[in-house]
């Protein structure tokens, strides 16, 4: 039914099936206490992978059944953020609607009372070409280079503050703030721009719901929210170096640490509780630990427990948050 594998002062990593584990005393303790459920569940894939998956109606029924369970765990203003990739029809160069049908059934589950707050796209041009049969062998489809993230909640107004996740200003905006002057007046869109509309320095612009992990245009600087730049340096180097030294193959479907950090900063405050019921190598727990949030992670595969330990051994977790902000 699940057992505690390791913990820190802020969080705990449990081994077991998440539905079964959350049906125990642990689930009772977490009920109404979780501010953010942030996870990347097994995708509905064509072939079985080492990290597990379901397909077809079985997947949709399983995924839909998670909605009331997750809803009960949330605070009244808590959020659910789920990363989902595309799926394809078995043996056919045709995309499946399964992941979209599953999401719609999840949100519309009458026992959960959820609504979709916003959709996000994470673009990663470094992803391997897939599905290989149609992309690299027959050459009749293009590489899937993005995943979707879906933000849901029990209320129209969950806790959220986009001022905590600003996107760095462009060079032109920095220059405008410096010279304190620009062309005011009415735009072709008929919007009226006053002389002071753009003169307040907010520390960055409002983040986009498209996360460009690598540049689409090499001549244009990618301006990801600050949460991404902070966490890129505090995880990947140490984690991958330690995995190589110990002969460990990293989890094949990891969520980028910067992505986890963004949603944790955007939707929670220090001390809030973050849950990942499909934790894998514990990216979510690591990001929560780094940002001083409490966390609970659950994973069914014991092989990934060691990878979680590696993440939590990162020396940066012992540094004060202020020091990391200065380095950023």
C-alpha positions as CSV (number, residue, x, y, z in Angstrom):
1,X,0.0,0.0,0.0
2,X,3.0,2.3,-0.1
3,X,6.0,3.0,2.1
4,X,8.1,6.0,2.9
5,X,11.5,5.7,1.2
6,X,13.2,9.0,2.2
7,X,12.3,12.5,3.4
8,X,13.7,15.9,4.2
9,X,12.5,18.6,6.6
10,X,10.2,19.8,3.9
11,X,9.0,16.7,2.1
12,X,8.7,13.0,1.7
13,X,9.0,10.4,-1.1
14,X,6.7,7.4,-1.0
15,X,6.8,4.2,-3.0
16,X,3.6,2.7,-4.3
17,X,0.6,3.1,-6.6
18,X,-0.5,6.7,-6.1
19,X,-4.2,5.8,-6.0
20,X,-3.6,3.1,-3.4
21,X,-1.2,5.3,-1.4
22,X,-3.6,8.2,-1.4
23,X,-6.3,5.9,-0.2
24,X,-4.5,5.3,3.1
25,X,-4.0,7.5,6.1
26,X,-1.6,9.7,4.1
27,X,-4.4,10.7,1.8
28,X,-6.6,11.6,4.8
29,X,-3.8,13.8,6.2
30,X,-3.4,15.5,2.8
31,X,-7.1,16.1,2.2
32,X,-7.8,19.8,1.7
33,X,-4.1,20.6,2.3
34,X,-2.5,20.5,-1.1
35,X,-2.0,23.9,-2.8
36,X,-0.6,22.5,-6.1
37,X,-0.7,19.1,-7.7
38,X,2.0,19.2,-10.4
39,X,2.6,16.1,-12.3
40,X,3.4,14.4,-15.6
41,X,1.4,11.1,-15.6
42,X,2.2,8.2,-17.9
43,X,1.3,9.2,-21.4
44,X,-1.1,6.9,-23.4
45,X,1.6,5.3,-25.6
46,X,1.4,2.7,-28.3
47,X,3.9,0.3,-26.8
48,X,4.7,-0.4,-23.1
49,X,7.7,1.5,-21.7
50,X,9.7,0.9,-18.6
51,X,7.9,3.8,-16.8
52,X,4.5,2.3,-17.4
53,X,1.4,3.3,-19.4
54,X,-2.2,2.4,-20.3
55,X,-3.9,2.8,-23.6
56,X,-7.4,3.2,-25.1
57,X,-10.5,3.2,-23.0
58,X,-8.5,1.8,-20.1
59,X,-6.3,4.9,-20.0
60,X,-9.3,7.3,-20.3
61,X,-11.2,5.6,-17.5
62,X,-8.2,5.5,-15.2
63,X,-7.2,9.1,-15.9
64,X,-10.8,10.4,-15.5
65,X,-11.1,8.6,-12.1
66,X,-8.2,10.6,-10.8
67,X,-10.2,13.9,-10.9
68,X,-12.3,13.5,-7.7
69,X,-9.3,12.1,-5.8
70,X,-7.2,15.1,-6.8
71,X,-10.0,17.6,-6.2
72,X,-10.5,16.4,-2.6
73,X,-6.8,16.9,-1.8
74,X,-6.8,20.5,-2.9
75,X,-7.2,23.6,-0.8
76,X,-10.2,25.6,-1.9
77,X,-7.9,27.9,-4.0
78,X,-5.5,25.1,-5.0
79,X,-4.5,24.2,-8.5
80,X,-3.7,21.1,-10.7
81,X,-1.2,21.3,-13.4
82,X,-0.8,18.2,-15.7
83,X,1.7,17.7,-18.5
84,X,0.4,15.6,-21.4
85,X,2.1,14.6,-24.6
86,X,0.5,13.6,-27.9
87,X,-0.6,10.1,-28.6
88,X,-0.8,8.2,-31.9
89,X,-3.1,5.5,-33.3
90,X,-1.4,2.1,-33.1
91,X,0.3,1.2,-36.4
92,X,-1.2,4.3,-38.2
93,X,0.3,7.7,-39.0
94,X,-2.7,9.3,-37.4
95,X,-2.8,11.2,-34.1
96,X,-5.1,9.8,-31.5
97,X,-7.6,12.0,-29.7
98,X,-7.2,9.9,-26.5
99,X,-5.2,12.4,-24.5
100,X,-7.7,15.2,-25.4
101,X,-10.7,13.0,-24.6
102,X,-9.1,12.0,-21.3
103,X,-8.4,15.6,-20.4
104,X,-12.0,16.7,-21.2
105,X,-13.4,13.8,-19.2
106,X,-11.1,14.6,-16.3
107,X,-12.2,18.3,-16.2
108,X,-15.8,17.4,-16.7
109,X,-15.9,14.7,-14.1
110,X,-19.1,15.7,-12.1
111,X,-17.6,14.4,-8.9
112,X,-14.6,16.8,-9.1
113,X,-16.1,20.3,-10.0
114,X,-13.0,21.4,-11.9
115,X,-12.5,24.0,-14.6
116,X,-9.7,24.6,-17.1
117,X,-7.9,27.9,-16.1
118,X,-5.3,28.0,-18.9
119,X,-3.4,25.9,-21.4
120,X,0.4,26.1,-21.8
121,X,2.7,24.8,-24.5
122,X,6.3,23.7,-23.8
123,X,8.4,23.7,-27.0
124,X,11.5,21.6,-27.0
125,X,13.2,21.3,-30.5
126,X,15.8,18.8,-29.0
127,X,13.2,16.1,-28.6
128,X,14.0,12.9,-30.5
129,X,11.9,12.4,-33.7
130,X,8.8,10.5,-33.0
131,X,6.9,8.4,-33.8
132,X,10.0,6.9,-35.5
133,X,8.1,4.8,-38.0
134,X,6.4,7.8,-39.6
135,X,9.1,10.5,-39.0
136,X,12.5,8.9,-39.6
137,X,11.7,5.8,-41.5
138,X,8.8,6.6,-43.9
139,X,9.3,10.4,-43.6
140,X,5.6,11.2,-43.9
141,X,5.2,13.1,-40.6
142,X,7.0,15.7,-38.6
143,X,8.7,15.5,-35.2
144,X,6.5,16.2,-32.2
145,X,8.4,19.0,-30.5
146,X,6.1,20.1,-27.8
147,X,3.9,19.0,-24.9
148,X,0.8,20.6,-23.4
149,X,0.3,21.6,-19.8
150,X,-3.2,22.1,-18.5
151,X,-3.9,24.2,-15.4
152,X,-7.1,23.4,-13.6
153,X,-8.7,24.4,-10.3
154,X,-11.9,24.1,-8.2
155,X,-12.6,27.8,-8.4
156,X,-12.4,30.4,-11.1
157,X,-9.9,32.3,-8.9
158,X,-7.2,29.9,-7.6
159,X,-4.2,31.4,-5.9
160,X,-1.9,32.8,-8.6
161,X,0.3,35.8,-9.1
162,X,2.1,36.4,-12.4
163,X,4.2,39.1,-10.8
164,X,6.3,36.3,-9.1
165,X,7.3,34.8,-12.5
166,X,8.3,37.8,-14.7
167,X,9.8,37.4,-18.1
168,X,13.1,39.4,-18.5
169,X,12.6,42.6,-20.5
170,X,13.8,42.8,-24.0
171,X,16.7,45.0,-24.9
172,X,14.3,47.5,-26.5
173,X,12.2,47.7,-23.4
174,X,15.3,48.2,-21.2
175,X,16.3,51.0,-23.5
176,X,12.8,52.5,-23.3
177,X,12.9,52.5,-19.5
178,X,16.3,54.1,-19.6
179,X,15.4,57.0,-21.9
180,X,11.9,57.4,-20.3
181,X,10.4,58.3,-23.6
182,X,8.4,56.6,-26.4
183,X,5.7,57.4,-29.0
184,X,2.4,57.7,-27.2
185,X,-1.0,58.1,-28.7
186,X,-3.6,55.9,-30.5
187,X,-2.5,52.7,-32.2
188,X,-4.0,51.1,-35.3
189,X,-5.9,48.8,-33.0
190,X,-7.5,51.9,-31.5
191,X,-5.9,51.4,-28.1
192,X,-4.8,54.6,-26.6
193,X,-1.3,54.6,-25.1
194,X,-0.6,57.3,-22.6
195,X,2.7,59.0,-22.0
196,X,3.3,57.0,-18.8
197,X,1.9,53.6,-19.9
198,X,5.3,51.9,-20.2
199,X,7.5,53.8,-17.8
200,X,7.0,51.7,-14.7
201,X,9.7,49.1,-14.2
202,X,8.0,45.9,-13.0
203,X,11.1,43.8,-13.0
204,X,10.1,42.1,-16.2
205,X,7.2,41.6,-18.5
206,X,4.2,39.2,-18.0
207,X,5.2,35.7,-18.9
208,X,3.8,34.0,-22.0
209,X,2.0,30.6,-22.0
210,X,4.5,29.3,-24.5
211,X,7.7,28.1,-23.0
212,X,10.5,28.0,-25.6
213,X,13.2,25.8,-24.0
214,X,15.5,26.5,-27.0
215,X,15.3,29.3,-29.5
216,X,13.2,28.9,-32.6
217,X,15.3,31.6,-34.2
218,X,19.0,31.5,-33.4
219,X,19.3,35.2,-33.9
220,X,16.7,35.9,-31.2
221,X,17.2,35.6,-27.5
222,X,14.9,33.3,-25.6
223,X,13.3,35.2,-22.7
224,X,12.0,32.5,-20.4
225,X,10.6,33.5,-17.0
226,X,13.2,33.9,-14.3
227,X,12.1,30.7,-12.7
228,X,13.6,28.8,-15.6
229,X,17.0,30.4,-15.5
230,X,17.3,30.0,-11.8
231,X,16.6,26.3,-11.8
232,X,18.5,25.3,-14.9
233,X,21.8,26.0,-13.0
234,X,20.7,24.5,-9.7
235,X,19.8,21.0,-11.0
236,X,20.8,19.6,-14.3
237,X,24.6,19.7,-14.0
238,X,24.7,18.0,-10.6
239,X,22.0,15.5,-11.3
240,X,23.3,14.3,-14.6
241,X,26.9,14.2,-13.4
242,X,25.9,12.0,-10.4
243,X,23.8,9.7,-12.6
244,X,26.8,9.2,-15.0
245,X,29.2,8.5,-12.1
246,X,26.8,5.9,-10.6
247,X,25.9,4.3,-13.9
248,X,22.3,5.3,-13.6
249,X,20.1,6.0,-16.7
250,X,18.0,9.0,-15.9
251,X,14.2,8.7,-16.0
252,X,13.2,8.8,-19.7
253,X,10.3,11.2,-19.3
254,X,11.5,13.9,-17.0
255,X,9.8,17.3,-16.6
256,X,12.2,20.1,-17.0
257,X,13.1,21.5,-13.6
258,X,12.5,25.1,-14.8
259,X,9.0,24.1,-15.8
260,X,8.2,22.8,-12.3
261,X,9.8,25.8,-10.7
262,X,7.7,28.2,-12.8
263,X,4.3,26.7,-11.7
264,X,5.4,26.3,-8.1
265,X,6.4,30.0,-8.0
266,X,3.4,31.1,-9.9
267,X,0.7,29.2,-8.0
268,X,2.1,28.8,-4.4
269,X,3.8,30.6,-1.6
270,X,6.7,29.4,0.6
271,X,5.4,26.8,3.1
272,X,2.5,25.7,0.8
273,X,2.2,22.0,0.0
274,X,3.0,20.6,-3.4
275,X,2.1,17.0,-4.5
276,X,3.4,14.9,-7.4
277,X,1.6,11.6,-7.5
278,X,3.7,10.3,-10.5
279,X,7.0,11.6,-9.2
280,X,9.6,9.6,-11.2
281,X,13.0,11.1,-10.4
282,X,11.3,13.7,-8.3
283,X,11.7,16.9,-10.3
284,X,8.7,18.4,-8.6
285,X,9.9,17.6,-5.1
286,X,13.4,19.0,-5.9
287,X,12.0,22.2,-7.2
288,X,9.6,22.5,-4.2
289,X,12.5,21.9,-1.9
290,X,14.7,24.5,-3.6
291,X,11.8,27.1,-3.3
292,X,11.0,26.2,0.3
293,X,7.7,24.6,-0.3
294,X,6.6,21.5,1.5
295,X,6.2,18.5,-0.8
296,X,4.9,15.0,-1.1
297,X,5.9,12.7,-4.0
298,X,4.7,9.2,-4.9
299,X,6.2,6.8,-7.4
300,X,5.4,3.2,-8.2
301,X,8.9,2.3,-9.6
302,X,11.5,1.8,-7.0
303,X,14.3,2.3,-9.6
304,X,13.6,6.0,-9.6
305,X,13.9,6.4,-5.8
306,X,17.7,6.5,-6.1
307,X,17.4,9.3,-8.6
308,X,15.3,11.3,-6.2
309,X,18.0,10.8,-3.6
310,X,20.5,12.2,-6.0
311,X,18.5,15.3,-6.7
312,X,18.1,16.0,-3.0
313,X,21.8,15.7,-2.4
314,X,22.4,18.8,-4.6
315,X,24.6,21.2,-2.5
316,X,22.6,24.1,-3.8
317,X,19.6,23.1,-1.6
318,X,21.7,24.2,1.4
319,X,22.2,27.7,0.0
320,X,19.9,30.5,1.1
321,X,17.3,31.5,-1.5
322,X,18.7,35.1,-1.5
323,X,22.1,33.7,-2.6
324,X,20.5,31.9,-5.5
325,X,18.6,34.9,-6.6
326,X,21.8,37.0,-6.7
327,X,23.5,34.3,-8.8
328,X,20.6,34.3,-11.2
